[in-house]
Amino acid sequence: MSFHIDNCMSQWLLQPWPVSGSVYTIKFFDSNYGLASLDNPTVIRTTNGGVNWQVITYMRIYDLQKINDSTMYGNGRPTLQTDRIYRHSIKD
């Protein structure tokens, strides 16, 4: 579940997630394309500013860092392995 606002004068709107879980981090490339990492472990993506979300992978990412307008890096692990660094690109 996430919240978003359409403009500074409106109220927060509740947005459903495609899966249950608590949020580790949410980062956006721009006003439409964003990623959220959940604790269940799942990474979800929106391409319309958070109105809809879809699962893109099942792994635990603890933090996301935007590098430029098309690339983010995250640290996490797919299962019980050692933490690793992962890259996500809008072109992926």
PDB file of N, CA, C and O in Angstrom:
ATOM      1  N   MET A   1       0.823  -1.148   0.000  1.00  0.00           N
ATOM      2  CA  MET A   1       0.000   0.000   0.000  1.00  0.00           C
ATOM      3  C   MET A   1       0.886   1.236   0.000  1.00  0.00           C
ATOM      4  O   MET A   1       1.879   1.282   0.725  1.00  0.00           O
ATOM      5  N   SER A   2       0.546   2.223  -0.789  1.00  0.00           N
ATOM      6  CA  SER A   2       1.307   3.469  -0.812  1.00  0.00           C
ATOM      7  C   SER A   2       0.345   4.635  -0.850  1.00  0.00           C
ATOM      8  O   SER A   2      -0.859   4.457  -1.036  1.00  0.00           O
ATOM      9  N   PHE A   3       0.875   5.818  -0.675  1.00  0.00           N
ATOM     10  CA  PHE A   3       0.080   7.021  -0.734  1.00  0.00           C
ATOM     11  C   PHE A   3       0.685   7.948  -1.772  1.00  0.00           C
ATOM     12  O   PHE A   3       1.901   7.968  -1.965  1.00  0.00           O
ATOM     13  N   HIS A   4      -0.162   8.712  -2.437  1.00  0.00           N
ATOM     14  CA  HIS A   4       0.355   9.745  -3.326  1.00  0.00           C
ATOM     15  C   HIS A   4      -0.600  10.924  -3.324  1.00  0.00           C
ATOM     16  O   HIS A   4      -1.767  10.779  -2.960  1.00  0.00           O
ATOM     17  N   ILE A   5      -0.112  12.096  -3.730  1.00  0.00           N
ATOM     18  CA  ILE A   5      -0.964  13.261  -3.862  1.00  0.00           C
ATOM     19  C   ILE A   5      -0.880  13.764  -5.290  1.00  0.00           C
ATOM     20  O   ILE A   5       0.168  13.682  -5.929  1.00  0.00           O
ATOM     21  N   ASP A   6      -1.994  14.284  -5.784  1.00  0.00           N
ATOM     22  CA  ASP A   6      -2.031  14.814  -7.144  1.00  0.00           C
ATOM     23  C   ASP A   6      -1.460  16.226  -7.217  1.00  0.00           C
ATOM     24  O   ASP A   6      -0.826  16.584  -8.209  1.00  0.00           O
ATOM     25  N   ASN A   7      -1.673  17.013  -6.200  1.00  0.00           N
ATOM     26  CA  ASN A   7      -1.070  18.343  -6.123  1.00  0.00           C
ATOM     27  C   ASN A   7      -0.996  18.744  -4.658  1.00  0.00           C
ATOM     28  O   ASN A   7      -1.513  18.033  -3.795  1.00  0.00           O
ATOM     29  N   CYS A   8      -0.367  19.862  -4.369  1.00  0.00           N
ATOM     30  CA  CYS A   8      -0.130  20.234  -2.977  1.00  0.00           C
ATOM     31  C   CYS A   8      -1.405  20.611  -2.235  1.00  0.00           C
ATOM     32  O   CYS A   8      -1.384  20.681  -1.006  1.00  0.00           O
ATOM     33  N   MET A   9      -2.500  20.853  -2.920  1.00  0.00           N
ATOM     34  CA  MET A   9      -3.752  21.220  -2.271  1.00  0.00           C
ATOM     35  C   MET A   9      -4.648  20.019  -2.001  1.00  0.00           C
ATOM     36  O   MET A   9      -5.642  20.156  -1.289  1.00  0.00           O
ATOM     37  N   SER A  10      -4.337  18.861  -2.538  1.00  0.00           N
ATOM     38  CA  SER A  10      -5.201  17.698  -2.347  1.00  0.00           C
ATOM     39  C   SER A  10      -4.719  16.837  -1.191  1.00  0.00           C
ATOM     40  O   SER A  10      -3.623  17.034  -0.665  1.00  0.00           O
ATOM     41  N   GLN A  11      -5.547  15.888  -0.807  1.00  0.00           N
ATOM     42  CA  GLN A  11      -5.206  14.991   0.288  1.00  0.00           C
ATOM     43  C   GLN A  11      -4.460  13.778  -0.236  1.00  0.00           C
ATOM     44  O   GLN A  11      -4.450  13.504  -1.436  1.00  0.00           O
ATOM     45  N   TRP A  12      -3.836  13.054   0.687  1.00  0.00           N
ATOM     46  CA  TRP A  12      -3.158  11.807   0.341  1.00  0.00           C
ATOM     47  C   TRP A  12      -4.187  10.770  -0.054  1.00  0.00           C
ATOM     48  O   TRP A  12      -5.247  10.670   0.563  1.00  0.00           O
ATOM     49  N   LEU A  13      -3.874   9.994  -1.090  1.00  0.00           N
ATOM     50  CA  LEU A  13      -4.748   8.932  -1.569  1.00  0.00           C
ATOM     51  C   LEU A  13      -4.082   7.587  -1.326  1.00  0.00           C
ATOM     52  O   LEU A  13      -2.891   7.425  -1.591  1.00  0.00           O
ATOM     53  N   LEU A  14      -4.840   6.628  -0.827  1.00  0.00           N
ATOM     54  CA  LEU A  14      -4.327   5.288  -0.573  1.00  0.00           C
ATOM     55  C   LEU A  14      -4.224   4.513  -1.878  1.00  0.00           C
ATOM     56  O   LEU A  14      -5.191   4.437  -2.636  1.00  0.00           O
ATOM     57  N   GLN A  15      -3.054   3.937  -2.143  1.00  0.00           N
ATOM     58  CA  GLN A  15      -2.817   3.155  -3.354  1.00  0.00           C
ATOM     59  C   GLN A  15      -2.493   1.719  -2.957  1.00  0.00           C
ATOM     60  O   GLN A  15      -1.582   1.506  -2.158  1.00  0.00           O
ATOM     61  N   PRO A  16      -3.203   0.732  -3.483  1.00  0.00           N
ATOM     62  CA  PRO A  16      -2.919  -0.661  -3.119  1.00  0.00           C
ATOM     63  C   PRO A  16      -1.654  -1.187  -3.795  1.00  0.00           C
ATOM     64  O   PRO A  16      -1.342  -0.822  -4.929  1.00  0.00           O
ATOM     65  N   TRP A  17      -0.925  -2.057  -3.073  1.00  0.00           N
ATOM     66  CA  TRP A  17       0.214  -2.795  -3.626  1.00  0.00           C
ATOM     67  C   TRP A  17      -0.310  -4.063  -4.280  1.00  0.00           C
ATOM     68  O   TRP A  17      -1.423  -4.492  -3.971  1.00  0.00           O
ATOM     69  N   PRO A  18       0.455  -4.674  -5.172  1.00  0.00           N
ATOM     70  CA  PRO A  18       0.055  -5.967  -5.741  1.00  0.00           C
ATOM     71  C   PRO A  18       0.333  -7.135  -4.794  1.00  0.00           C
ATOM     72  O   PRO A  18      -0.134  -8.248  -5.036  1.00  0.00           O
ATOM     73  N   VAL A  19       1.089  -6.895  -3.716  1.00  0.00           N
ATOM     74  CA  VAL A  19       1.428  -7.923  -2.718  1.00  0.00           C
ATOM     75  C   VAL A  19       1.422  -7.259  -1.339  1.00  0.00           C
ATOM     76  O   VAL A  19       1.462  -6.033  -1.238  1.00  0.00           O
ATOM     77  N   SER A  20       1.371  -8.068  -0.285  1.00  0.00           N
ATOM     78  CA  SER A  20       1.442  -7.497   1.062  1.00  0.00           C
ATOM     79  C   SER A  20       2.903  -7.377   1.485  1.00  0.00           C
ATOM     80  O   SER A  20       3.766  -8.099   0.984  1.00  0.00           O
ATOM     81  N   GLY A  21       3.167  -6.471   2.401  1.00  0.00           N
ATOM     82  CA  GLY A  21       4.523  -6.296   2.899  1.00  0.00           C
ATOM     83  C   GLY A  21       4.767  -4.875   3.357  1.00  0.00           C
ATOM     84  O   GLY A  21       4.072  -3.946   2.944  1.00  0.00           O
ATOM     85  N   SER A  22       5.756  -4.715   4.208  1.00  0.00           N
ATOM     86  CA  SER A  22       6.159  -3.388   4.676  1.00  0.00           C
ATOM     87  C   SER A  22       7.254  -2.844   3.767  1.00  0.00           C
ATOM     88  O   SER A  22       8.042  -3.603   3.201  1.00  0.00           O
ATOM     89  N   VAL A  23       7.292  -1.535   3.636  1.00  0.00           N
ATOM     90  CA  VAL A  23       8.211  -0.888   2.700  1.00  0.00           C
ATOM     91  C   VAL A  23       9.576  -0.650   3.341  1.00  0.00           C
ATOM     92  O   VAL A  23       9.666  -0.127   4.452  1.00  0.00           O
ATOM     93  N   TYR A  24      10.643  -1.039   2.628  1.00  0.00           N
ATOM     94  CA  TYR A  24      12.005  -0.649   2.996  1.00  0.00           C
ATOM     95  C   TYR A  24      12.326   0.719   2.410  1.00  0.00           C
ATOM     96  O   TYR A  24      12.809   1.602   3.118  1.00  0.00           O
ATOM     97  N   THR A  25      12.059   0.896   1.114  1.00  0.00           N
ATOM     98  CA  THR A  25      12.415   2.143   0.449  1.00  0.00           C
ATOM     99  C   THR A  25      11.592   2.323  -0.823  1.00  0.00           C
ATOM    100  O   THR A  25      11.176   1.348  -1.450  1.00  0.00           O
ATOM    101  N   ILE A  26      11.364   3.573  -1.194  1.00  0.00           N
ATOM    102  CA  ILE A  26      10.715   3.937  -2.462  1.00  0.00           C
ATOM    103  C   ILE A  26      11.559   5.039  -3.086  1.00  0.00           C
ATOM    104  O   ILE A  26      11.908   6.015  -2.421  1.00  0.00           O
ATOM    105  N   LYS A  27      11.886   4.881  -4.364  1.00  0.00           N
ATOM    106  CA  LYS A  27      12.630   5.911  -5.094  1.00  0.00           C
ATOM    107  C   LYS A  27      12.035   6.047  -6.491  1.00  0.00           C
ATOM    108  O   LYS A  27      11.583   5.065  -7.079  1.00  0.00           O
ATOM    109  N   PHE A  28      12.038   7.271  -7.018  1.00  0.00           N
ATOM    110  CA  PHE A  28      11.516   7.543  -8.353  1.00  0.00           C
ATOM    111  C   PHE A  28      12.612   8.070  -9.264  1.00  0.00           C
ATOM    112  O   PHE A  28      13.450   8.872  -8.853  1.00  0.00           O
ATOM    113  N   PHE A  29      12.592   7.602 -10.517  1.00  0.00           N
ATOM    114  CA  PHE A  29      13.464   8.141 -11.560  1.00  0.00           C
ATOM    115  C   PHE A  29      12.954   9.509 -11.991  1.00  0.00           C
ATOM    116  O   PHE A  29      13.736  10.435 -12.205  1.00  0.00           O
ATOM    117  N   ASP A  30      11.641   9.628 -12.115  1.00  0.00           N
ATOM    118  CA  ASP A  30      10.985  10.856 -12.541  1.00  0.00           C
ATOM    119  C   ASP A  30       9.599  10.856 -11.912  1.00  0.00           C
ATOM    120  O   ASP A  30       9.357  10.089 -10.980  1.00  0.00           O
ATOM    121  N   SER A  31       8.696  11.680 -12.384  1.00  0.00           N
ATOM    122  CA  SER A  31       7.371  11.768 -11.767  1.00  0.00           C
ATOM    123  C   SER A  31       6.504  10.538 -12.013  1.00  0.00           C
ATOM    124  O   SER A  31       5.480  10.380 -11.347  1.00  0.00           O
ATOM    125  N   ASN A  32       6.872   9.671 -12.936  1.00  0.00           N
ATOM    126  CA  ASN A  32       6.074   8.484 -13.241  1.00  0.00           C
ATOM    127  C   ASN A  32       6.718   7.162 -12.855  1.00  0.00           C
ATOM    128  O   ASN A  32       6.038   6.288 -12.317  1.00  0.00           O
ATOM    129  N   TYR A  33       8.004   6.990 -13.112  1.00  0.00           N
ATOM    130  CA  TYR A  33       8.666   5.688 -12.979  1.00  0.00           C
ATOM    131  C   TYR A  33       9.359   5.573 -11.627  1.00  0.00           C
ATOM    132  O   TYR A  33      10.287   6.325 -11.330  1.00  0.00           O
ATOM    133  N   GLY A  34       8.900   4.625 -10.810  1.00  0.00           N
ATOM    134  CA  GLY A  34       9.492   4.439  -9.497  1.00  0.00           C
ATOM    135  C   GLY A  34       9.585   2.983  -9.095  1.00  0.00           C
ATOM    136  O   GLY A  34       8.915   2.123  -9.666  1.00  0.00           O
ATOM    137  N   LEU A  35      10.427   2.715  -8.100  1.00  0.00           N
ATOM    138  CA  LEU A  35      10.606   1.376  -7.545  1.00  0.00           C
ATOM    139  C   LEU A  35      10.352   1.423  -6.049  1.00  0.00           C
ATOM    140  O   LEU A  35      10.637   2.422  -5.389  1.00  0.00           O
ATOM    141  N   ALA A  36       9.811   0.331  -5.520  1.00  0.00           N
ATOM    142  CA  ALA A  36       9.641   0.178  -4.074  1.00  0.00           C
ATOM    143  C   ALA A  36      10.128  -1.203  -3.686  1.00  0.00           C
ATOM    144  O   ALA A  36       9.863  -2.182  -4.384  1.00  0.00           O
ATOM    145  N   SER A  37      10.836  -1.280  -2.578  1.00  0.00           N
ATOM    146  CA  SER A  37      11.331  -2.547  -2.064  1.00  0.00           C
ATOM    147  C   SER A  37      10.563  -2.884  -0.792  1.00  0.00           C
ATOM    148  O   SER A  37      10.440  -2.059   0.113  1.00  0.00           O
ATOM    149  N   LEU A  38      10.049  -4.108  -0.740  1.00  0.00           N
ATOM    150  CA  LEU A  38       9.255  -4.557   0.403  1.00  0.00           C
ATOM    151  C   LEU A  38      10.011  -5.612   1.194  1.00  0.00           C
ATOM    152  O   LEU A  38      10.984  -6.191   0.710  1.00  0.00           O
ATOM    153  N   ASP A  39       9.554  -5.856   2.416  1.00  0.00           N
ATOM    154  CA  ASP A  39      10.251  -6.803   3.291  1.00  0.00           C
ATOM    155  C   ASP A  39       9.871  -8.259   3.054  1.00  0.00           C
ATOM    156  O   ASP A  39      10.391  -9.122   3.761  1.00  0.00           O
ATOM    157  N   ASN A  40       9.014  -8.580   2.123  1.00  0.00           N
ATOM    158  CA  ASN A  40       8.465  -9.939   2.011  1.00  0.00           C
ATOM    159  C   ASN A  40       9.212 -10.986   1.187  1.00  0.00           C
ATOM    160  O   ASN A  40       8.678 -12.094   1.249  1.00  0.00           O
ATOM    161  N   PRO A  41      10.222 -10.926   0.492  1.00  0.00           N
ATOM    162  CA  PRO A  41      10.931  -9.846  -0.204  1.00  0.00           C
ATOM    163  C   PRO A  41      10.425  -9.684  -1.641  1.00  0.00           C
ATOM    164  O   PRO A  41      10.323 -10.664  -2.379  1.00  0.00           O
ATOM    165  N   THR A  42      10.119  -8.485  -2.023  1.00  0.00           N
ATOM    166  CA  THR A  42       9.614  -8.182  -3.361  1.00  0.00           C
ATOM    167  C   THR A  42      10.057  -6.781  -3.761  1.00  0.00           C
ATOM    168  O   THR A  42      10.143  -5.892  -2.914  1.00  0.00           O
ATOM    169  N   VAL A  43      10.337  -6.579  -5.043  1.00  0.00           N
ATOM    170  CA  VAL A  43      10.556  -5.244  -5.592  1.00  0.00           C
ATOM    171  C   VAL A  43       9.433  -4.996  -6.585  1.00  0.00           C
ATOM    172  O   VAL A  43       9.171  -5.819  -7.462  1.00  0.00           O
ATOM    173  N   ILE A  44       8.768  -3.849  -6.439  1.00  0.00           N
ATOM    174  CA  ILE A  44       7.659  -3.507  -7.326  1.00  0.00           C
ATOM    175  C   ILE A  44       7.981  -2.216  -8.064  1.00  0.00           C
ATOM    176  O   ILE A  44       8.832  -1.431  -7.646  1.00  0.00           O
ATOM    177  N   ARG A  45       7.267  -2.018  -9.186  1.00  0.00           N
ATOM    178  CA  ARG A  45       7.539  -0.878 -10.069  1.00  0.00           C
ATOM    179  C   ARG A  45       6.227  -0.192 -10.431  1.00  0.00           C
ATOM    180  O   ARG A  45       5.189  -0.838 -10.573  1.00  0.00           O
ATOM    181  N   THR A  46       6.295   1.126 -10.577  1.00  0.00           N
ATOM    182  CA  THR A  46       5.186   1.894 -11.127  1.00  0.00           C
ATOM    183  C   THR A  46       5.691   2.670 -12.336  1.00  0.00           C
ATOM    184  O   THR A  46       6.835   3.125 -12.356  1.00  0.00           O
ATOM    185  N   THR A  47       4.852   2.817 -13.322  1.00  0.00           N
ATOM    186  CA  THR A  47       5.190   3.631 -14.495  1.00  0.00           C
ATOM    187  C   THR A  47       4.194   4.776 -14.666  1.00  0.00           C
ATOM    188  O   THR A  47       4.223   5.494 -15.666  1.00  0.00           O
ATOM    189  N   ASN A  48       3.300   4.938 -13.663  1.00  0.00           N
ATOM    190  CA  ASN A  48       2.304   6.006 -13.749  1.00  0.00           C
ATOM    191  C   ASN A  48       2.191   6.784 -12.434  1.00  0.00           C
ATOM    192  O   ASN A  48       1.093   7.131 -12.000  1.00  0.00           O
ATOM    193  N   GLY A  49       3.323   7.046 -11.818  1.00  0.00           N
ATOM    194  CA  GLY A  49       3.357   7.888 -10.634  1.00  0.00           C
ATOM    195  C   GLY A  49       2.813   7.262  -9.369  1.00  0.00           C
ATOM    196  O   GLY A  49       2.469   7.979  -8.429  1.00  0.00           O
ATOM    197  N   GLY A  50       2.725   5.945  -9.318  1.00  0.00           N
ATOM    198  CA  GLY A  50       2.262   5.265  -8.119  1.00  0.00           C
ATOM    199  C   GLY A  50       0.805   4.870  -8.130  1.00  0.00           C
ATOM    200  O   GLY A  50       0.314   4.300  -7.155  1.00  0.00           O
ATOM    201  N   VAL A  51       0.099   5.161  -9.214  1.00  0.00           N
ATOM    202  CA  VAL A  51      -1.312   4.770  -9.304  1.00  0.00           C
ATOM    203  C   VAL A  51      -1.432   3.253  -9.341  1.00  0.00           C
ATOM    204  O   VAL A  51      -2.276   2.685  -8.649  1.00  0.00           O
ATOM    205  N   ASN A  52      -0.602   2.592 -10.134  1.00  0.00           N
ATOM    206  CA  ASN A  52      -0.569   1.129 -10.214  1.00  0.00           C
ATOM    207  C   ASN A  52       0.855   0.655  -9.990  1.00  0.00           C
ATOM    208  O   ASN A  52       1.811   1.343 -10.348  1.00  0.00           O
ATOM    209  N   TRP A  53       0.996  -0.543  -9.387  1.00  0.00           N
ATOM    210  CA  TRP A  53       2.297  -1.144  -9.117  1.00  0.00           C
ATOM    211  C   TRP A  53       2.291  -2.571  -9.619  1.00  0.00           C
ATOM    212  O   TRP A  53       1.254  -3.233  -9.593  1.00  0.00           O
ATOM    213  N   GLN A  54       3.442  -3.057 -10.079  1.00  0.00           N
ATOM    214  CA  GLN A  54       3.569  -4.451 -10.503  1.00  0.00           C
ATOM    215  C   GLN A  54       4.866  -5.037  -9.954  1.00  0.00           C
ATOM    216  O   GLN A  54       5.865  -4.333  -9.808  1.00  0.00           O
ATOM    217  N   VAL A  55       4.838  -6.329  -9.652  1.00  0.00           N
ATOM    218  CA  VAL A  55       6.022  -7.029  -9.157  1.00  0.00           C
ATOM    219  C   VAL A  55       7.022  -7.179 -10.295  1.00  0.00           C
ATOM    220  O   VAL A  55       6.654  -7.604 -11.390  1.00  0.00           O
ATOM    221  N   ILE A  56       8.300  -6.830 -10.044  1.00  0.00           N
ATOM    222  CA  ILE A  56       9.326  -7.039 -11.073  1.00  0.00           C
ATOM    223  C   ILE A  56      10.345  -8.090 -10.661  1.00  0.00           C
ATOM    224  O   ILE A  56      10.999  -8.674 -11.524  1.00  0.00           O
ATOM    225  N   THR A  57      10.500  -8.349  -9.359  1.00  0.00           N
ATOM    226  CA  THR A  57      11.409  -9.407  -8.912  1.00  0.00           C
ATOM    227  C   THR A  57      11.123  -9.749  -7.458  1.00  0.00           C
ATOM    228  O   THR A  57      10.533  -8.963  -6.715  1.00  0.00           O
ATOM    229  N   TYR A  58      11.553 -10.933  -7.076  1.00  0.00           N
ATOM    230  CA  TYR A  58      11.416 -11.367  -5.688  1.00  0.00           C
ATOM    231  C   TYR A  58      12.800 -11.421  -5.060  1.00  0.00           C
ATOM    232  O   TYR A  58      13.492 -12.436  -5.144  1.00  0.00           O
ATOM    233  N   MET A  59      13.196 -10.332  -4.435  1.00  0.00           N
ATOM    234  CA  MET A  59      14.447 -10.267  -3.690  1.00  0.00           C
ATOM    235  C   MET A  59      14.334  -9.137  -2.682  1.00  0.00           C
ATOM    236  O   MET A  59      13.508  -8.236  -2.831  1.00  0.00           O
ATOM    237  N   ARG A  60      15.154  -9.191  -1.674  1.00  0.00           N
ATOM    238  CA  ARG A  60      15.141  -8.172  -0.629  1.00  0.00           C
ATOM    239  C   ARG A  60      16.194  -7.118  -0.963  1.00  0.00           C
ATOM    240  O   ARG A  60      17.392  -7.402  -0.972  1.00  0.00           O
ATOM    241  N   ILE A  61      15.733  -5.908  -1.235  1.00  0.00           N
ATOM    242  CA  ILE A  61      16.608  -4.760  -1.476  1.00  0.00           C
ATOM    243  C   ILE A  61      16.390  -3.796  -0.311  1.00  0.00           C
ATOM    244  O   ILE A  61      15.268  -3.349  -0.071  1.00  0.00           O
ATOM    245  N   TYR A  62      17.457  -3.480   0.405  1.00  0.00           N
ATOM    246  CA  TYR A  62      17.335  -2.650   1.599  1.00  0.00           C
ATOM    247  C   TYR A  62      17.327  -1.157   1.306  1.00  0.00           C
ATOM    248  O   TYR A  62      16.720  -0.382   2.044  1.00  0.00           O
ATOM    249  N   ASP A  63      17.994  -0.753   0.240  1.00  0.00           N
ATOM    250  CA  ASP A  63      18.048   0.662  -0.095  1.00  0.00           C
ATOM    251  C   ASP A  63      18.264   0.810  -1.589  1.00  0.00           C
ATOM    252  O   ASP A  63      18.879  -0.050  -2.219  1.00  0.00           O
ATOM    253  N   LEU A  64      17.762   1.895  -2.159  1.00  0.00           N
ATOM    254  CA  LEU A  64      17.927   2.206  -3.577  1.00  0.00           C
ATOM    255  C   LEU A  64      18.576   3.577  -3.698  1.00  0.00           C
ATOM    256  O   LEU A  64      18.271   4.486  -2.926  1.00  0.00           O
ATOM    257  N   GLN A  65      19.464   3.722  -4.663  1.00  0.00           N
ATOM    258  CA  GLN A  65      20.112   5.004  -4.915  1.00  0.00           C
ATOM    259  C   GLN A  65      20.027   5.327  -6.397  1.00  0.00           C
ATOM    260  O   GLN A  65      20.518   4.567  -7.233  1.00  0.00           O
ATOM    261  N   LYS A  66      19.402   6.460  -6.723  1.00  0.00           N
ATOM    262  CA  LYS A  66      19.315   6.901  -8.116  1.00  0.00           C
ATOM    263  C   LYS A  66      20.670   7.454  -8.539  1.00  0.00           C
ATOM    264  O   LYS A  66      21.219   8.338  -7.880  1.00  0.00           O
ATOM    265  N   ILE A  67      21.210   6.932  -9.641  1.00  0.00           N
ATOM    266  CA  ILE A  67      22.497   7.375 -10.170  1.00  0.00           C
ATOM    267  C   ILE A  67      22.305   8.444 -11.236  1.00  0.00           C
ATOM    268  O   ILE A  67      23.022   9.444 -11.261  1.00  0.00           O
ATOM    269  N   ASN A  68      21.334   8.228 -12.114  1.00  0.00           N
ATOM    270  CA  ASN A  68      20.999   9.195 -13.159  1.00  0.00           C
ATOM    271  C   ASN A  68      19.539   8.983 -13.550  1.00  0.00           C
ATOM    272  O   ASN A  68      18.817   8.275 -12.849  1.00  0.00           O
ATOM    273  N   ASP A  69      19.098   9.573 -14.637  1.00  0.00           N
ATOM    274  CA  ASP A  69      17.694   9.496 -15.027  1.00  0.00           C
ATOM    275  C   ASP A  69      17.248   8.131 -15.515  1.00  0.00           C
ATOM    276  O   ASP A  69      16.065   7.942 -15.798  1.00  0.00           O
ATOM    277  N   SER A  70      18.162   7.170 -15.622  1.00  0.00           N
ATOM    278  CA  SER A  70      17.750   5.844 -16.090  1.00  0.00           C
ATOM    279  C   SER A  70      18.316   4.683 -15.276  1.00  0.00           C
ATOM    280  O   SER A  70      18.012   3.531 -15.582  1.00  0.00           O
ATOM    281  N   THR A  71      19.132   4.946 -14.246  1.00  0.00           N
ATOM    282  CA  THR A  71      19.777   3.856 -13.513  1.00  0.00           C
ATOM    283  C   THR A  71      19.697   4.054 -12.005  1.00  0.00           C
ATOM    284  O   THR A  71      19.932   5.148 -11.493  1.00  0.00           O
ATOM    285  N   MET A  72      19.357   2.967 -11.300  1.00  0.00           N
ATOM    286  CA  MET A  72      19.405   2.921  -9.839  1.00  0.00           C
ATOM    287  C   MET A  72      20.230   1.726  -9.413  1.00  0.00           C
ATOM    288  O   MET A  72      20.290   0.714 -10.112  1.00  0.00           O
ATOM    289  N   TYR A  73      20.866   1.850  -8.262  1.00  0.00           N
ATOM    290  CA  TYR A  73      21.564   0.732  -7.637  1.00  0.00           C
ATOM    291  C   TYR A  73      20.904   0.440  -6.298  1.00  0.00           C
ATOM    292  O   TYR A  73      20.384   1.338  -5.637  1.00  0.00           O
ATOM    293  N   GLY A  74      20.933  -0.821  -5.912  1.00  0.00           N
ATOM    294  CA  GLY A  74      20.388  -1.225  -4.624  1.00  0.00           C
ATOM    295  C   GLY A  74      21.270  -2.269  -3.980  1.00  0.00           C
ATOM    296  O   GLY A  74      21.978  -3.010  -4.663  1.00  0.00           O
ATOM    297  N   ASN A  75      21.221  -2.325  -2.659  1.00  0.00           N
ATOM    298  CA  ASN A  75      21.938  -3.391  -1.966  1.00  0.00           C
ATOM    299  C   ASN A  75      20.920  -4.335  -1.338  1.00  0.00           C
ATOM    300  O   ASN A  75      19.919  -3.902  -0.768  1.00  0.00           O
ATOM    301  N   GLY A  76      21.194  -5.632  -1.454  1.00  0.00           N
ATOM    302  CA  GLY A  76      20.263  -6.603  -0.917  1.00  0.00           C
ATOM    303  C   GLY A  76      20.691  -8.015  -1.229  1.00  0.00           C
ATOM    304  O   GLY A  76      21.855  -8.277  -1.532  1.00  0.00           O
ATOM    305  N   ARG A  77      19.723  -8.934  -1.150  1.00  0.00           N
ATOM    306  CA  ARG A  77      20.012 -10.349  -1.402  1.00  0.00           C
ATOM    307  C   ARG A  77      18.768 -11.037  -1.948  1.00  0.00           C
ATOM    308  O   ARG A  77      17.650 -10.714  -1.546  1.00  0.00           O
ATOM    309  N   PRO A  78      18.961 -11.991  -2.870  1.00  0.00           N
ATOM    310  CA  PRO A  78      17.819 -12.705  -3.435  1.00  0.00           C
ATOM    311  C   PRO A  78      17.245 -13.748  -2.485  1.00  0.00           C
ATOM    312  O   PRO A  78      16.034 -13.967  -2.488  1.00  0.00           O
ATOM    313  N   THR A  79      18.068 -14.393  -1.678  1.00  0.00           N
ATOM    314  CA  THR A  79      17.599 -15.417  -0.733  1.00  0.00           C
ATOM    315  C   THR A  79      18.424 -15.300   0.537  1.00  0.00           C
ATOM    316  O   THR A  79      18.541 -14.208   1.092  1.00  0.00           O
ATOM    317  N   LEU A  80      18.989 -16.385   1.004  1.00  0.00           N
ATOM    318  CA  LEU A  80      19.805 -16.361   2.220  1.00  0.00           C
ATOM    319  C   LEU A  80      21.276 -16.136   1.917  1.00  0.00           C
ATOM    320  O   LEU A  80      22.134 -16.438   2.747  1.00  0.00           O
ATOM    321  N   GLN A  81      21.575 -15.614   0.749  1.00  0.00           N
ATOM    322  CA  GLN A  81      22.954 -15.369   0.342  1.00  0.00           C
ATOM    323  C   GLN A  81      23.503 -14.105   1.002  1.00  0.00           C
ATOM    324  O   GLN A  81      22.797 -13.402   1.726  1.00  0.00           O
ATOM    325  N   THR A  82      24.773 -13.837   0.733  1.00  0.00           N
ATOM    326  CA  THR A  82      25.422 -12.619   1.206  1.00  0.00           C
ATOM    327  C   THR A  82      24.853 -11.418   0.461  1.00  0.00           C
ATOM    328  O   THR A  82      24.456 -11.533  -0.699  1.00  0.00           O
ATOM    329  N   ASP A  83      24.812 -10.257   1.133  1.00  0.00           N
ATOM    330  CA  ASP A  83      24.346  -9.033   0.476  1.00  0.00           C
ATOM    331  C   ASP A  83      25.166  -8.746  -0.770  1.00  0.00           C
ATOM    332  O   ASP A  83      26.369  -9.002  -0.815  1.00  0.00           O
ATOM    333  N   ARG A  84      24.499  -8.216  -1.769  1.00  0.00           N
ATOM    334  CA  ARG A  84      25.145  -7.874  -3.040  1.00  0.00           C
ATOM    335  C   ARG A  84      24.617  -6.534  -3.528  1.00  0.00           C
ATOM    336  O   ARG A  84      23.656  -5.993  -2.982  1.00  0.00           O
ATOM    337  N   ILE A  85      25.262  -6.007  -4.569  1.00  0.00           N
ATOM    338  CA  ILE A  85      24.830  -4.763  -5.206  1.00  0.00           C
ATOM    339  C   ILE A  85      24.127  -5.129  -6.509  1.00  0.00           C
ATOM    340  O   ILE A  85      24.615  -5.962  -7.273  1.00  0.00           O
ATOM    341  N   TYR A  86      22.978  -4.502  -6.758  1.00  0.00           N
ATOM    342  CA  TYR A  86      22.198  -4.762  -7.967  1.00  0.00           C
ATOM    343  C   TYR A  86      21.942  -3.459  -8.696  1.00  0.00           C
ATOM    344  O   TYR A  86      21.872  -2.392  -8.085  1.00  0.00           O
ATOM    345  N   ARG A  87      21.801  -3.557 -10.018  1.00  0.00           N
ATOM    346  CA  ARG A  87      21.521  -2.397 -10.866  1.00  0.00           C
ATOM    347  C   ARG A  87      20.176  -2.592 -11.541  1.00  0.00           C
ATOM    348  O   ARG A  87      19.855  -3.690 -11.994  1.00  0.00           O
ATOM    349  N   HIS A  88      19.387  -1.521 -11.608  1.00  0.00           N
ATOM    350  CA  HIS A  88      18.134  -1.540 -12.359  1.00  0.00           C
ATOM    351  C   HIS A  88      18.146  -0.349 -13.302  1.00  0.00           C
ATOM    352  O   HIS A  88      18.471   0.769 -12.902  1.00  0.00           O
ATOM    353  N   SER A  89      17.793  -0.594 -14.542  1.00  0.00           N
ATOM    354  CA  SER A  89      17.728   0.467 -15.541  1.00  0.00           C
ATOM    355  C   SER A  89      16.331   0.509 -16.126  1.00  0.00           C
ATOM    356  O   SER A  89      15.688  -0.529 -16.278  1.00  0.00           O
ATOM    357  N   ILE A  90      15.862   1.691 -16.454  1.00  0.00           N
ATOM    358  CA  ILE A  90      14.558   1.827 -17.106  1.00  0.00           C
ATOM    359  C   ILE A  90      14.533   1.001 -18.382  1.00  0.00           C
ATOM    360  O   ILE A  90      13.474   0.520 -18.783  1.00  0.00           O
ATOM    361  N   LYS A  91      15.680   0.828 -19.023  1.00  0.00           N
ATOM    362  CA  LYS A  91      15.757   0.062 -20.268  1.00  0.00           C
ATOM    363  C   LYS A  91      15.745  -1.441 -20.028  1.00  0.00           C
ATOM    364  O   LYS A  91      15.568  -2.201 -20.980  1.00  0.00           O
ATOM    365  N   ASP A  92      15.931  -1.909 -18.757  1.00  0.00           N
ATOM    366  CA  ASP A  92      15.944  -3.346 -18.447  1.00  0.00           C
ATOM    367  C   ASP A  92      14.557  -3.951 -18.585  1.00  0.00           C
ATOM    368  O   ASP A  92      14.381  -5.150 -18.363  1.00  0.00           O
TER     369      ASP A  92
END
